[in-house]
Amino acid sequence: MGILNITPDSFSDGGSLFDGAPRSDAVLRRAENMIDQGANILDIGGESTRPGATPVSEQEELERVIPTLDLLQANFDIPISVDTSSPAVMREAISYGVDMINDVRALGREGAIEAVADSDTSICLMHMSDEPPSMQQQTRYRDVTEDVKDFLASRVAACTAAGIKGHRLCIDPGFGFGKTTEQNVELLAGLPKLQQLGLPMLVGFSRKSIIGKITGRPVKERVFGSVSLALLALERGATILRVHDVGPTSDMLKIWLALAKIENREV
């Protein structure tokens, strides 16, 4: 899953695809490059959810996301995900035939479940403690892996109660969202426990602060750390990798799949 942040303030690539409005030429170049390098899904985000990020209005998010979605659908034949928690953005994206709604708030906002319930769109439910402006002050867990698992199980149950079939759902443990470096590492080690929920698992480590805190590398020098964490997540049950650096991640994945084939492992 290649990341397309149509925002001025995302932690890694804010402003590269947005300058008061979506930068159409830059979006097309980035999308084409990601597809050429092996992306299977493109994920459009119109609101930064980095630690400390300021929320945007639904109208601002719509003005960023919908023109980008329209542009990509007109130029590429690839599944598209929209990274949003806004029911209005969800409904509009679904009307365009988007393939996935990727919600960091796990359909927790009022009206979000209702916005997606009657569609066929896939949904990713992510764990986040509190909200982006304050989530890094909310890092107390009884057991981070068990607490994340319990939260995701509760959100899956809420979706099921609303008539959303299980085959539409996937889960995301939310690395970096209200978790310390140590808790992120503990959660990575515990990913096999999340497989007990019986759903595909999306993970996003790409260029995040966990890599900087472990390696000392600045954001633009975290490719090797990002790919290393993606590999470790694959080995522990991840099925979708949300990344900025598609080419290096694709190379790793090809090697991993070649080894799995020789070892006759199911992946």
C-alpha positions as CSV (number, residue, x, y, z in Angstrom):
1,M,0.0,0.0,0.0
2,G,1.6,3.2,-1.2
3,I,1.0,6.4,0.8
4,L,-0.3,9.5,-0.9
5,N,-0.6,12.3,1.8
6,I,-2.6,15.2,0.3
7,T,-1.7,17.4,3.3
8,P,0.6,20.3,4.2
9,D,1.8,18.8,7.5
10,S,2.2,15.0,7.4
11,F,5.4,14.1,9.3
12,S,7.4,12.7,6.3
13,D,6.0,14.1,3.1
14,G,3.7,16.9,4.1
15,G,3.4,19.5,1.3
16,S,5.0,17.5,-1.4
17,L,1.6,16.7,-2.9
18,F,-0.4,19.6,-1.6
19,D,0.0,23.4,-1.8
20,G,-3.3,24.9,-0.9
21,A,-4.9,22.3,-3.3
22,P,-3.8,18.9,-4.5
23,R,-0.8,19.2,-6.8
24,S,-2.2,17.1,-9.7
25,D,1.1,16.6,-11.6
26,A,3.0,15.6,-8.5
27,V,0.2,13.2,-7.5
28,L,0.2,11.5,-10.9
29,R,4.0,11.2,-10.9
30,R,4.1,9.8,-7.4
31,A,1.3,7.3,-8.0
32,E,2.8,6.2,-11.3
33,N,6.2,5.7,-9.6
34,M,4.6,3.7,-6.8
35,I,2.7,1.5,-9.2
36,D,5.8,0.9,-11.3
37,Q,7.7,-0.1,-8.2
38,G,5.1,-2.6,-7.1
39,A,2.3,-1.0,-5.1
40,N,-0.9,-3.0,-5.1
41,I,-3.0,-0.3,-3.4
42,L,-2.8,3.5,-3.1
43,D,-3.9,5.1,0.1
44,I,-5.1,8.8,0.0
45,G,-5.0,10.8,3.1
46,G,-6.4,14.3,3.5
47,E,-5.8,14.8,7.2
48,S,-2.5,14.4,9.0
49,T,-2.7,12.2,12.1
50,R,0.9,12.5,13.2
51,P,1.4,13.1,16.9
52,G,0.3,16.7,17.7
53,A,-1.5,17.1,14.4
54,T,-4.3,19.7,14.2
55,P,-7.7,18.4,12.9
56,V,-9.1,19.7,9.6
57,S,-12.7,20.3,8.8
58,E,-14.7,17.8,6.7
59,Q,-15.0,20.4,3.9
60,E,-11.2,20.8,3.8
61,E,-10.7,17.1,3.8
62,L,-13.2,16.6,1.0
63,E,-11.5,19.3,-1.1
64,R,-8.2,17.4,-0.7
65,V,-9.3,13.8,-1.1
66,I,-12.1,13.8,-3.7
67,P,-10.3,15.5,-6.5
68,T,-7.3,13.3,-5.9
69,L,-9.5,10.2,-5.9
70,D,-11.1,11.3,-9.1
71,L,-7.7,12.0,-10.7
72,L,-6.3,8.6,-9.8
73,Q,-9.4,6.7,-11.0
74,A,-9.2,8.5,-14.3
75,N,-5.6,7.6,-14.9
76,F,-4.9,4.2,-13.2
77,D,-6.5,0.9,-12.7
78,I,-5.5,0.0,-9.2
79,P,-7.4,-0.4,-5.9
80,I,-7.6,2.8,-3.9
81,S,-8.0,3.3,-0.2
82,V,-9.1,6.6,1.5
83,D,-7.6,7.2,4.9
84,T,-10.3,9.1,6.8
85,S,-12.4,9.2,10.0
86,S,-15.0,11.6,8.6
87,P,-18.4,10.1,7.8
88,A,-19.0,12.7,5.1
89,V,-15.7,11.8,3.4
90,M,-16.5,8.1,3.7
91,R,-19.9,8.5,2.0
92,E,-18.5,10.6,-0.8
93,A,-15.5,8.3,-1.4
94,I,-17.9,5.3,-1.4
95,S,-20.0,7.0,-4.0
96,Y,-16.9,7.1,-6.2
97,G,-16.4,3.4,-5.8
98,V,-13.4,3.5,-3.5
99,D,-12.1,0.1,-2.5
100,M,-11.2,0.6,1.1
101,I,-11.9,3.0,4.0
102,N,-8.8,3.1,6.2
103,D,-9.9,4.6,9.6
104,V,-7.4,5.4,12.3
105,R,-10.3,5.9,14.7
106,A,-11.8,2.4,13.8
107,L,-15.2,3.9,12.8
108,G,-15.5,5.4,16.3
109,R,-16.9,8.8,15.2
110,E,-20.6,9.4,15.3
111,G,-22.2,8.2,12.1
112,A,-19.1,6.5,10.8
113,I,-20.4,2.9,11.0
114,E,-23.7,4.0,9.4
115,A,-21.7,5.7,6.6
116,V,-20.1,2.4,5.5
117,A,-22.5,-0.2,6.6
118,D,-24.6,-0.5,3.4
119,S,-21.7,-0.5,1.0
120,D,-19.4,-3.3,-0.2
121,T,-16.3,-1.3,0.6
122,S,-13.5,-2.9,2.7
123,I,-12.7,-1.3,6.0
124,C,-9.5,-1.1,8.1
125,L,-10.0,-0.6,11.8
126,M,-7.0,0.8,13.6
127,H,-6.1,1.2,17.3
128,M,-5.3,4.7,18.5
129,S,-5.3,5.9,22.1
130,D,-7.1,9.2,22.4
131,E,-6.6,11.8,19.5
132,P,-3.5,12.9,17.6
133,P,-3.0,16.1,19.5
134,S,-2.7,14.3,22.8
135,M,-2.3,10.6,22.0
136,Q,1.4,10.4,23.0
137,Q,0.4,11.5,26.5
138,Q,-2.0,8.5,26.7
139,T,0.4,5.5,26.7
140,R,-0.6,3.6,29.8
141,Y,-1.6,0.0,29.1
142,R,-2.2,-3.1,31.3
143,D,-0.6,-5.1,28.5
144,V,-0.2,-3.3,25.2
145,T,-0.8,-6.3,22.9
146,E,-3.8,-7.6,24.9
147,D,-5.3,-4.1,25.2
148,V,-4.9,-3.5,21.5
149,K,-6.4,-6.9,20.7
150,D,-9.4,-6.3,23.0
151,F,-10.0,-2.9,21.5
152,L,-9.9,-4.2,17.9
153,A,-12.2,-7.1,18.9
154,S,-14.7,-4.7,20.3
155,R,-14.7,-2.6,17.1
156,V,-15.1,-5.7,15.0
157,A,-18.1,-6.7,17.2
158,A,-19.6,-3.2,16.7
159,C,-19.2,-3.6,13.0
160,T,-20.7,-7.1,13.0
161,A,-23.7,-5.8,15.1
162,A,-24.3,-3.2,12.4
163,G,-24.4,-5.9,9.7
164,I,-20.9,-5.4,8.3
165,K,-19.7,-8.8,7.2
166,G,-16.3,-10.1,8.4
167,H,-14.9,-10.5,4.9
168,R,-14.9,-6.7,4.5
169,L,-12.8,-6.0,7.6
170,C,-9.1,-5.8,8.3
171,I,-7.2,-4.6,11.4
172,D,-4.3,-2.3,12.1
173,P,-2.5,-2.3,15.5
174,G,-1.6,1.3,15.1
175,F,2.1,1.5,15.6
176,G,3.1,4.9,16.8
177,F,-0.4,6.0,17.7
178,G,-0.3,6.5,21.4
179,K,2.5,4.1,22.1
180,T,6.1,4.5,23.4
181,T,9.1,3.0,21.5
182,E,9.2,0.1,24.0
183,Q,5.4,-0.5,23.6
184,N,5.8,-0.5,19.8
185,V,8.5,-3.1,20.0
186,E,6.4,-5.2,22.4
187,L,3.4,-4.9,20.1
188,L,5.5,-6.0,17.2
189,A,6.6,-9.1,19.1
190,G,2.9,-9.8,20.0
191,L,1.5,-9.5,16.5
192,P,0.8,-13.3,16.3
193,K,-1.7,-12.8,19.1
194,L,-3.7,-10.4,16.9
195,Q,-4.0,-13.1,14.3
196,Q,-6.4,-14.8,16.7
197,L,-9.0,-12.3,15.5
198,G,-9.0,-14.1,12.2
199,L,-8.7,-10.9,10.0
200,P,-6.1,-9.6,7.6
201,M,-3.6,-7.3,9.3
202,L,-2.4,-3.9,7.9
203,V,0.7,-2.4,9.5
204,G,2.4,1.0,9.0
205,F,6.0,1.5,10.3
206,S,7.2,3.6,7.4
207,R,9.7,6.3,8.5
208,K,8.0,6.5,11.9
209,S,9.7,7.9,15.1
210,I,10.3,4.3,16.4
211,I,12.9,4.0,13.8
212,G,14.5,7.3,14.6
213,K,14.6,6.6,18.4
214,I,16.2,3.1,17.8
215,T,18.6,4.1,15.1
216,G,19.1,7.8,15.5
217,R,18.2,8.4,11.8
218,P,16.2,11.5,10.7
219,V,13.0,10.9,8.7
220,K,14.5,10.9,5.2
221,E,17.1,8.3,6.3
222,R,14.7,5.6,7.6
223,V,14.2,3.5,4.5
224,F,16.4,0.6,5.9
225,G,14.7,0.7,9.2
226,S,11.2,0.8,7.6
227,V,11.9,-2.2,5.4
228,S,13.4,-4.1,8.4
229,L,10.3,-3.6,10.4
230,A,8.0,-4.4,7.5
231,L,9.8,-7.8,7.2
232,L,9.5,-8.5,10.9
233,A,5.8,-7.7,10.7
234,L,5.4,-10.0,7.7
235,E,7.0,-12.8,9.7
236,R,4.5,-12.2,12.5
237,G,1.3,-12.2,10.4
238,A,1.0,-8.8,8.6
239,T,-0.7,-9.0,5.2
240,I,-0.7,-5.4,4.0
241,L,2.3,-3.1,4.3
242,R,1.5,0.7,4.2
243,V,4.7,2.4,3.1
244,H,6.3,5.5,1.6
245,D,9.2,3.6,0.0
246,V,7.5,1.1,-2.3
247,G,10.5,0.0,-4.3
248,P,12.7,-1.2,-1.5
249,T,9.7,-2.8,0.3
250,S,8.8,-4.6,-2.9
251,D,12.3,-5.9,-3.3
252,M,12.2,-7.3,0.2
253,L,8.8,-8.8,-0.4
254,K,10.0,-10.6,-3.6
255,I,12.9,-12.2,-1.7
256,W,10.7,-13.2,1.2
257,L,8.1,-14.8,-1.1
258,A,10.9,-16.7,-3.0
259,L,12.1,-18.1,0.3
260,A,8.6,-19.0,1.4
261,K,8.1,-20.9,-1.9
262,I,11.2,-22.9,-1.4
263,E,10.2,-23.7,2.1
264,N,6.7,-24.6,1.0
265,R,5.2,-22.1,3.4
266,E,1.7,-20.7,3.0
267,V,1.8,-16.8,2.9
